Amino acid sequence: MTDSFFPLRIEGAPDGAPDRPPPFSGLEAARSPGGIRWTFRTAARRVFGLGERFDAVDQKGRVVEAVVEEKFTEQGPLSYYPVPFFFTELGFSMEVEGSYPVVFDFGAAEADLFTVDIRCGDEEPPALVVRFGSPAALVASFVRSTGLPCLPPQWTLGPWISANRWNSRAILMEQVDRMEELGIPATVVVLEAWSDEGGFFAWNDGGLWPDPAGMIAELGRRGLRLVLWQVPVCKRLADCPEGAASEREGRALAEAEAEGYLVRRADGSVYAIPEGRWFGGSPIPDFTDPAACDWYFSKRRHLLDQGVAGFKTDGGEFVHDDSLRFHDGRTGRAMRSGYTASYLEAYGRFVGADRVLFSRAGWTGSGRWSLHWAGDQKSSWPELRAQLAAGLSAGLSGIAFWTFDIGGFAGALPDAELYLRSFAFAVFAPLMQWHSEPVYGQFADIMKGSGGINDRSPWNIGTATGDGRVVPACRALSRLRMALLPYLALCARRTVATGLPVMRHLVLDFPDDPRAAAVCDEYLLGDSLLVAPVVERGATGRSVYFPTGRWIDISDGTVLEGPCDGLVEAPPGTVPVFRRGDAKVSLDEAWIDGTTPRFLSGGEA
């Protein structure tokens, strides 16, 4: 460090064991055209963290940009939920505080030369925080310092059901009836097409949703909570439906502008999302302004009074102008990712601890307020593999409660094999949801959907594929998920207490095992279950690495002593899962039947 301009905080000290090399050397900072750049040398061979990453779990040898970015399908190196934090197998981590964009180079040009480029311009730079410890200690310390995750109610851990096509009470209840008829359980319904499509705070005026409070009560009697879609825009009038919705939104937009509740440019004019982006042309509310928050949420209080259990807080990747000025003094440069964080915090404070948020985008500390899903992926095998990488990297970044859209969200419907593989994986994810894009595709001009009924529900996939395996397999898997709720609730409580994720890469539990660090397609679900999803087309099983310990196949009781490799059979509709040693897995006996894996609980003897 050469200048007081470069804030640095070091917590702890490296392991001084004589057989361990120094974790890094030559840490220095200098001004750069974009802000400040830290450089250092390290022999690290693996780099984990950086938020939800679809391209790889281990980012060694790559250049990684930590900035919130909306990308419809095939995210590659982009991330809805980046986190400017990483750690290596050598026992150190680095975190950039604040919300400025950060570009990391993990030896892309020179294998041992790492750089941390903080794009703060000439604004006050944030601190670089360096910590030392085991992988688990580093992740837990980071999470404790930035905010332990919220504890989700147990009902959030069951299956979630959703489809953008459900735009009326009649269609919704038809789907719930069908679900019950087939004996497929769920605990949460998410509605996207519920509102006036103007301000997203009033039910559609066209008679499509009569008596919302009565509908919510009926869903409750059938074991379902209701979550409503939200997006933080004040939609421009040209895009609002004609009639009462347009008039209502017009009044709200005029009021927001007059009272100064909208984000503004440096010249005082109201900012609008750039054309060509999602909701282009629309202003966005300033959630750093307490008065703006009071105004905004006053229009949504009636939804909570009706019994809504939470909100699907979509979007937030809407700041694309460095010159913007926010109420709390931050600029657009600082709020490129910080806006998402302020949006989720505002909603979190509004809904309180007994309701939930379910979000796509996020930033450091967003897990304090929200559960998360992986955003928009196509129904394809490469996207399924990307979802697995995203879940593992999310956990390594302190993102505790995460899931993805079963069978994908966009494009043509998945075939039965892909759907069943995805469904089985989701049963053993922290959260579980199926969902689908609007009919004919969210962006039909660049990627057409299936048309007609494109729901990713088991019954629609079974009908569309003509495969008789789908509904029975999904019924058994959904019942298995319900049986697992007591175990998942225990995992959630431990996560909130420790800061360690529910879905854990093996490096967290086996830090001294190089093979465990290298495995990026299996994980521990809590303390007791080793999960190895099958994500290759045509596979009838897969190779599994078993780290040190005794592992019991939950399907047939086969015992394996690690460390070792094993070939495991797994037809579509199943997933290789192994119980650790003498661990006991708490189950809800009401959901146990002949399809429940016999050796899951550990109480079979």
C-alpha positions in Angstrom: 0.0 0.0 0.0 1.5 3.3 -1.1 -1.1 5.9 -0.4 -3.8 6.7 2.2 -6.1 6.9 -0.9 -6.1 3.1 -0.9 -8.1 1.8 2.1 -7.1 -1.8 3.2 -8.3 -3.8 6.1 -6.6 -7.1 7.1 -8.4 -9.4 9.5 -6.5 -12.3 11.1 -3.2 -13.7 9.9 -2.1 -16.5 7.5 -1.3 -20.0 8.6 2.3 -19.9 9.6 2.9 -23.6 9.2 6.4 -24.2 7.7 5.1 -26.6 5.1 2.7 -24.0 3.7 3.8 -21.3 1.2 2.7 -17.7 1.8 -0.8 -17.3 0.4 0.2 -14.2 -1.6 2.9 -11.5 -1.8 3.4 -8.0 -3.1 0.0 -6.6 -2.4 0.1 -3.1 -3.8 -2.4 -0.5 -5.1 -2.2 2.2 -7.7 -4.5 4.7 -9.3 -6.0 3.4 -12.6 -8.1 5.2 -15.3 -11.2 3.6 -13.8 -10.4 4.0 -10.1 -7.9 2.0 -8.2 -6.2 -1.3 -9.0 -4.8 -3.8 -6.5 -2.2 -6.3 -7.7 -0.5 -9.2 -6.0 1.2 -12.6 -6.7 -0.1 -15.9 -5.6 0.3 -19.6 -6.3 -3.4 -20.2 -5.8 -4.8 -22.8 -8.3 -8.4 -22.4 -7.5 -10.7 -19.3 -7.1 -14.2 -19.6 -5.6 -17.0 -17.2 -4.9 -17.8 -14.0 -7.0 -21.6 -14.6 -6.7 -23.8 -16.6 -8.9 -21.7 -17.7 -11.8 -23.1 -19.7 -14.8 -19.8 -20.2 -16.7 -17.7 -22.0 -14.1 -17.5 -22.6 -10.3 -13.7 -22.3 -10.3 -12.7 -18.9 -11.8 -9.0 -19.3 -11.9 -7.5 -18.1 -15.2 -10.5 -15.9 -15.9 -11.4 -12.2 -15.9 -14.5 -11.7 -13.9 -16.6 -8.6 -13.7 -18.7 -8.1 -10.6 -21.6 -5.9 -11.6 -25.3 -6.6 -11.7 -26.3 -7.4 -15.3 -29.6 -8.6 -16.8 -29.2 -11.2 -19.6 -32.0 -13.2 -21.0 -30.7 -16.9 -21.1 -27.2 -18.1 -21.8 -25.7 -15.8 -19.2 -22.1 -17.0 -19.7 -19.8 -14.7 -17.7 -22.6 -12.3 -16.7 -24.4 -12.4 -13.4 -27.7 -11.2 -12.0 -26.3 -11.7 -8.6 -22.5 -11.0 -8.5 -20.6 -10.6 -5.2 -17.2 -8.9 -5.1 -15.7 -11.6 -2.8 -13.5 -14.6 -3.5 -11.3 -17.1 -1.7 -8.7 -19.6 -2.7 -7.5 -23.0 -1.5 -4.5 -21.3 0.0 -6.5 -19.9 2.9 -7.2 -16.3 2.1 -10.1 -14.3 0.8 -10.6 -10.8 -0.5 -13.8 -8.6 -0.4 -14.4 -5.2 -2.0 -16.8 -3.3 0.2 -19.4 -0.9 -1.2 -21.2 -1.4 -4.5 -18.9 -0.1 -7.3 -18.2 -2.4 -10.2 -15.1 -4.5 -9.8 -13.1 -6.4 -12.4 -11.0 -9.3 -11.1 -8.2 -10.9 -13.2 -7.3 -14.3 -11.7 -4.1 -14.9 -13.7 -5.6 -14.7 -17.2 -2.4 -13.1 -18.6 0.2 -14.3 -16.0 -0.8 -17.4 -14.0 0.4 -16.0 -10.7 -0.6 -12.3 -11.2 -4.0 -11.4 -9.8 -5.6 -7.9 -10.0 -8.6 -6.3 -8.3 -9.7 -3.3 -10.4 -12.3 -1.2 -8.5 -14.2 1.1 -10.9 -14.9 3.9 -8.5 -13.6 6.7 -10.8 -12.5 9.7 -8.8 -15.1 9.0 -6.0 -14.0 7.8 -2.6 -12.8 4.2 -3.0 -14.1 1.4 -0.9 -11.9 -0.8 1.3 -10.3 -4.0 0.3 -10.8 -6.5 3.1 -8.4 -9.5 3.4 -9.2 -12.4 5.7 -7.4 -15.7 6.5 -8.7 -19.1 7.4 -10.3 -22.3 6.0 -12.8 -22.1 3.2 -15.7 -22.5 5.5 -14.4 -20.0 8.0 -13.8 -17.4 5.2 -17.4 -17.8 3.8 -18.9 -17.7 7.3 -16.9 -14.6 8.3 -17.9 -12.8 5.1 -21.6 -13.6 5.6 -21.5 -12.5 9.3 -19.8 -9.3 8.3 -22.3 -8.4 5.6 -25.5 -9.8 7.2 -26.7 -13.3 8.0 -29.5 -14.6 5.8 -33.1 -14.3 6.7 -34.7 -17.5 8.1 -37.4 -18.6 5.6 -40.6 -20.0 6.9 -40.9 -23.8 6.5 -43.6 -23.5 3.9 -41.1 -21.8 1.5 -39.1 -25.0 1.4 -41.8 -27.0 -0.4 -42.5 -27.0 -4.1 -43.3 -23.6 -5.7 -45.5 -23.6 -8.8 -45.9 -20.8 -11.4 -46.4 -19.9 -15.0 -46.7 -16.5 -16.7 -49.7 -17.8 -18.6 -51.8 -17.8 -15.4 -53.6 -14.5 -15.9 -56.9 -15.1 -14.3 -58.4 -16.7 -11.2 -60.1 -19.3 -13.4 -56.9 -20.5 -15.0 -55.1 -20.5 -11.7 -57.7 -22.6 -9.9 -57.9 -25.0 -12.9 -54.2 -25.7 -12.4 -54.6 -26.1 -8.7 -57.4 -28.5 -9.2 -55.4 -30.5 -11.7 -52.4 -30.6 -9.3 -54.6 -32.0 -6.5 -56.3 -34.5 -8.8 -52.8 -35.9 -9.8 -51.7 -36.0 -6.1 -48.7 -33.6 -6.7 -48.2 -31.4 -3.7 -47.0 -27.8 -3.5 -46.8 -25.1 -0.9 -46.4 -21.8 -2.8 -48.1 -20.3 -5.9 -46.4 -17.4 -7.7 -48.5 -15.1 -9.9 -46.8 -12.9 -12.5 -49.7 -11.8 -14.7 -51.9 -10.6 -11.8 -51.7 -6.8 -12.0 -52.9 -3.9 -14.1 -49.6 -4.1 -15.9 -49.2 -0.4 -15.2 -48.0 0.3 -11.7 -47.9 -3.4 -10.5 -49.8 -2.5 -7.3 -53.4 -3.1 -8.3 -55.2 -6.2 -9.4 -56.2 -6.3 -13.1 -59.4 -4.3 -13.6 -60.9 -6.6 -16.2 -62.8 -9.0 -13.8 -60.1 -11.6 -14.2 -59.3 -11.7 -10.4 -62.6 -11.4 -8.5 -62.4 -11.2 -4.8 -58.6 -11.5 -4.3 -58.9 -11.9 -0.5 -61.3 -14.7 -0.9 -59.1 -16.4 -3.5 -56.1 -16.1 -1.2 -58.1 -17.6 1.7 -59.1 -20.5 -0.5 -55.6 -21.2 -1.6 -54.6 -21.2 2.1 -57.2 -23.8 2.9 -55.6 -25.9 0.2 -52.1 -25.5 1.7 -50.8 -22.8 -0.7 -49.4 -19.4 0.0 -49.5 -16.7 -2.6 -46.5 -14.7 -3.8 -47.1 -11.8 -6.3 -44.6 -10.6 -9.0 -43.1 -7.1 -8.7 -40.6 -5.0 -10.7 -39.2 -1.6 -9.6 -40.4 0.7 -12.4 -42.9 3.4 -12.8 -44.0 2.2 -16.2 -44.2 4.9 -18.9 -47.7 5.7 -19.9 -47.3 4.7 -23.5 -46.8 1.1 -22.3 -49.7 1.0 -19.9 -53.0 -0.6 -20.8 -55.7 1.9 -21.7 -58.5 2.7 -19.3 -58.4 2.8 -15.5 -54.9 1.3 -15.2 -53.5 4.0 -17.4 -55.2 6.7 -15.5 -54.2 5.3 -12.2 -50.5 4.9 -13.3 -50.6 8.4 -14.8 -51.6 9.9 -11.5 -49.0 7.9 -9.6 -46.2 8.8 -12.1 -47.1 12.5 -11.9 -47.1 12.4 -8.1 -43.8 10.6 -8.0 -42.2 13.1 -10.3 -43.6 16.1 -8.5 -42.5 14.9 -5.1 -39.0 13.9 -6.3 -39.4 10.2 -5.6 -37.8 9.2 -8.9 -34.1 8.7 -9.7 -32.7 11.7 -11.4 -29.7 12.6 -13.6 -27.1 15.1 -12.5 -29.0 17.9 -14.4 -32.1 17.2 -12.3 -34.1 15.5 -15.1 -35.9 12.2 -14.4 -33.8 9.2 -15.5 -35.5 6.5 -17.6 -34.2 3.1 -18.4 -32.4 3.2 -21.8 -34.4 2.1 -24.8 -33.6 -1.5 -25.9 -33.4 -2.7 -22.3 -36.2 -4.3 -20.3 -38.8 -1.6 -19.5 -36.9 0.9 -21.6 -38.2 4.4 -21.3 -39.6 3.9 -17.8 -38.4 5.9 -14.7 -37.4 4.0 -11.5 -38.2 4.9 -7.8 -35.4 6.0 -5.5 -35.4 3.5 -2.7 -32.7 5.4 -0.8 -35.3 8.1 -0.1 -37.5 7.2 3.0 -40.3 9.4 1.7 -40.3 7.7 -1.6 -40.4 4.3 0.1 -43.4 5.4 2.2 -45.2 6.6 -0.9 -44.3 3.5 -3.0 -45.3 0.9 -0.4 -48.5 2.7 0.7 -49.8 1.6 -2.7 -49.0 -2.1 -1.9 -50.2 -2.3 1.8 -53.6 -3.5 0.7 -52.0 -6.6 -0.8 -50.5 -7.6 2.5 -53.9 -7.0 4.1 -55.5 -9.4 1.6 -53.1 -12.1 2.8 -50.3 -12.1 0.2 -47.4 -14.0 1.6 -44.6 -12.2 -0.2 -43.4 -10.8 -3.5 -41.3 -12.1 -6.4 -39.0 -9.1 -6.6 -37.9 -9.4 -10.2 -35.5 -7.1 -12.1 -33.6 -4.2 -10.5 -30.8 -4.3 -13.1 -31.9 -0.8 -14.3 -29.1 1.7 -13.6 -27.0 2.4 -16.7 -25.8 6.0 -16.2 -22.9 6.9 -14.0 -24.1 10.5 -13.6 -27.3 9.6 -11.7 -27.8 11.2 -8.3 -29.7 9.3 -5.5 -31.3 10.7 -2.4 -28.5 9.3 -0.1 -25.8 11.0 -2.2 -24.6 8.0 -4.1 -24.0 8.2 -7.9 -25.1 6.0 -10.7 -21.6 4.6 -10.7 -22.0 3.3 -7.2 -25.6 2.3 -7.7 -25.1 0.2 -10.8 -25.3 -2.8 -8.5 -26.3 -0.9 -5.3 -29.7 -0.1 -6.7 -30.7 -3.8 -6.6 -29.5 -3.9 -3.0 -31.5 -0.8 -2.0 -34.6 -2.2 -3.8 -34.5 -5.5 -1.9 -33.8 -3.9 1.5 -36.8 -1.6 1.0 -39.1 -4.5 0.2 -37.6 -6.6 3.0 -38.4 -3.9 5.6 -41.9 -3.5 4.1 -42.9 -7.2 4.2 -41.3 -8.0 7.6 -40.0 -11.3 8.9 -43.2 -13.4 8.4 -43.3 -12.9 4.6 -40.8 -13.6 1.9 -39.1 -12.0 -1.1 -38.0 -14.1 -4.0 -35.5 -12.3 -6.2 -33.4 -12.7 -9.3 -30.8 -10.0 -8.9 -28.8 -9.2 -5.8 -25.5 -7.9 -4.4 -23.5 -8.2 -1.2 -25.8 -8.7 1.8 -29.0 -9.2 -0.3 -29.6 -12.6 1.4 -30.5 -10.7 4.6 -33.8 -9.8 2.8 -34.5 -12.3 0.1 -34.5 -15.8 -1.3 -33.2 -16.1 -4.8 -33.6 -18.0 -8.1 -31.3 -18.2 -11.0 -33.3 -16.0 -13.5 -34.0 -16.9 -17.1 -32.5 -20.0 -18.8 -33.6 -22.0 -21.9 -34.8 -25.5 -21.7 -31.5 -27.2 -22.7 -28.8 -29.4 -21.3 -26.1 -26.7 -21.4 -28.4 -24.4 -19.4 -29.1 -27.2 -16.8 -25.3 -27.6 -16.3 -25.0 -23.8 -16.0 -27.7 -23.8 -13.3 -25.7 -26.3 -11.3 -22.6 -24.2 -11.6 -24.7 -21.1 -10.5 -26.0 -22.9 -7.4 -22.6 -24.0 -6.3 -20.9 -20.7 -6.9 -23.8 -18.9 -5.2 -23.3 -21.0 -2.0 -19.6 -20.3 -2.1 -20.5 -16.6 -2.1 -22.7 -16.8 0.9 -26.0 -16.9 -1.0 -27.9 -19.4 1.2 -31.4 -20.0 -0.2 -31.3 -20.5 -4.0 -33.1 -22.4 -6.7 -33.7 -22.4 -10.5 -36.6 -22.9 -12.9 -37.2 -26.7 -13.3 -36.8 -27.7 -16.9 -35.8 -24.1 -17.9 -37.9 -21.0 -18.4 -37.6 -20.1 -22.1 -37.8 -21.5 -25.6 -39.2 -24.8 -26.7 -40.5 -27.1 -24.0 -38.0 -29.6 -22.6 -38.2 -33.3 -23.5 -39.1 -35.8 -20.8 -35.5 -36.7 -20.0 -34.3 -33.2 -19.5 -37.3 -32.3 -17.4 -37.0 -35.3 -15.1 -33.3 -34.7 -14.6 -34.0 -31.1 -13.7 -36.9 -32.0 -11.5 -34.9 -34.6 -9.5 -32.0 -32.1 -9.0 -34.4 -29.5 -7.7 -35.8 -31.8 -5.1 -32.3 -31.6 -3.5 -31.8 -27.9 -4.0 -32.3 -25.3 -1.2 -35.6 -24.2 -2.8 -37.7 -25.9 -5.5 -39.7 -24.2 -8.3 -41.2 -24.7 -11.7 -42.1 -21.7 -13.9 -42.4 -20.6 -17.5 -42.2 -17.6 -19.8 -45.1 -15.8 -21.4 -46.9 -17.8 -24.2 -45.0 -17.5 -27.5 -41.9 -16.3 -25.6 -40.8 -13.3 -23.5 -38.7 -12.1 -26.5 -40.6 -13.9 -29.3 -38.7 -11.9 -31.9 -35.4 -13.5 -30.9 -36.5 -16.8 -29.4 -40.0 -18.2 -29.9 -41.5 -20.2 -27.2 -43.6 -23.3 -27.7 -46.8 -21.4 -28.2 -50.1 -22.4 -26.6 -49.8 -23.9 -23.2 -46.1 -23.7 -22.4 -46.3 -24.4 -18.7 -43.4 -26.4 -17.2 -45.9 -28.2 -14.9 -45.6 -32.0 -14.8 -49.0 -32.6 -16.3 -48.3 -30.3 -19.2 -44.9 -31.7 -19.9 -46.4 -35.2 -19.7 -49.0 -34.3 -22.2 -46.7 -32.4 -24.5 -44.1 -35.2 -24.6 -46.5 -38.1 -24.5 -44.2 -39.7 -21.9 -46.1 -41.7 -19.3 -43.1 -41.5 -16.9 -43.4 -37.8 -16.2 -46.4 -37.5 -13.9 -45.7 -40.5 -11.7 -42.1 -39.6 -11.3 -42.9 -36.0 -10.5 -45.5 -37.1 -8.0 -43.0 -39.2 -6.2 -40.3 -36.5 -6.3 -42.7 -33.8 -5.0 -43.8 -36.1 -2.2 -40.2 -36.7 -1.4 -39.6 -33.0 -1.2 -42.5 -32.7 1.2 -41.0 -35.5 3.3 -37.7 -33.7 3.5 -39.2 -30.5 4.9 -38.1 -31.1 8.5 -34.5 -31.8 7.4 -34.5 -28.8 5.2 -35.9 -26.6 8.0 -33.0 -27.8 10.2 -30.5 -27.0 7.4 -32.1 -23.5 7.2 -31.7 -22.9 10.9 -28.1 -24.0 10.9 -27.4 -21.8 7.9 -28.8 -18.7 9.6 -26.7 -19.5 12.7 -23.4 -20.2 10.9 -23.5 -18.3 7.7 -22.7 -21.5 5.7 -25.0 -22.2 2.7 -27.5 -25.1 2.5 -26.0 -26.2 -0.8 -22.3 -26.7 -0.1 -19.4 -27.3 -2.5 -17.3 -30.1 -1.1 -14.3 -27.7 -0.5 -16.2 -26.2 2.5 -16.3 -29.5 4.4 -13.1 -31.1 3.0 -10.6 -28.3 2.7 -7.5 -30.5 2.7 -8.7 -32.8 -0.1 -7.6 -31.5 -3.6 -10.1 -33.8 -5.3 -13.0 -32.3 -3.3 -11.9 -28.8 -4.4 -11.8 -29.9 -8.0 -15.3 -31.4 -8.1 -17.8 -28.9 -9.4 -20.9 -31.1 -10.1 -21.8 -32.5 -6.7 -22.4 -31.0 -3.3 -23.6 -31.5 0.3 -27.2 -30.6 1.0 -26.8 -29.6 4.7 -24.5 -31.7 6.8 -25.9 -35.2 5.9 -26.6 -35.7 2.2 -24.2 -35.9 -0.7 -26.0 -35.0 -4.0 -24.7 -35.7 -7.5 -27.1 -34.5 -10.2 -27.1 -36.1 -13.6 -26.8 -33.3 -16.2 -25.8 -35.1 -19.4 -28.2 -36.2 -22.1 -28.6 -40.0 -22.5 -26.8 -40.8 -19.2 -28.1 -43.7 -17.2 -25.9 -42.8 -14.2 -22.6 -41.0 -13.4 -19.3 -41.2 -11.7 -19.4 -39.8 -8.1 -16.4 -38.8 -6.0 -16.9 -39.8 -2.3 -14.7 -37.7 0.1 -13.4 -39.1 3.3 -16.1 -40.9 5.4 -18.8 -43.5 5.1 -21.5 -42.9 2.6 -24.8 -44.8 2.2 -26.8 -44.9 -1.0 -30.3 -43.8 0.0 -31.9 -46.0 -2.6 -30.4 -49.4 -1.9 -28.2 -49.1 1.2 -24.9 -49.6 -0.6 -22.0 -48.4 1.7 -18.9 -46.7 0.3 -15.9 -45.7 2.2 -14.2 -42.6 1.0 -12.1 -41.2 -0.4 -13.0 -43.2 -3.6 -14.8 -42.9 -6.9 -17.8 -44.9 -7.8 -20.1 -45.5 -10.8 -23.7 -45.0 -9.8 -26.8 -45.9 -11.8 -29.6 -43.3 -11.9 -32.4 -43.5 -14.4 -34.3 -40.4 -15.3 -36.5 -39.3 -12.4 -33.8 -40.1 -9.9 -30.7 -38.5 -8.6 -27.7 -40.1 -6.8 -27.9 -39.1 -3.1 -25.9 -40.6 -0.2 -26.3 -40.2 3.5 -23.2 -39.4 5.5 -22.2 -42.1 8.0 -24.5 -42.5 11.0 -26.4 -39.3 10.3 -30.1 -39.2 10.8 -32.3 -37.3 8.3 -35.6 -36.0 9.9 -38.6 -36.7 7.6 -42.3 -35.9 7.7 -43.8 -39.3 8.1 -47.1 -38.1 6.5 -45.4 -38.0 3.1 -43.5 -41.3 3.4 -44.8 -44.0 1.0 -43.5 -46.9 -1.1 -41.6 -44.4 -3.4 -39.6 -42.9 -0.5 -35.9 -44.0 -0.7 -35.6 -46.7 1.9 -32.3 -45.7 3.4 -32.9 -41.9 3.4 -33.7 -41.3 7.1 -31.0 -43.5 8.7 -33.6 -45.1 10.9 -34.2 -48.1 8.7 -32.4 -50.5 11.0 
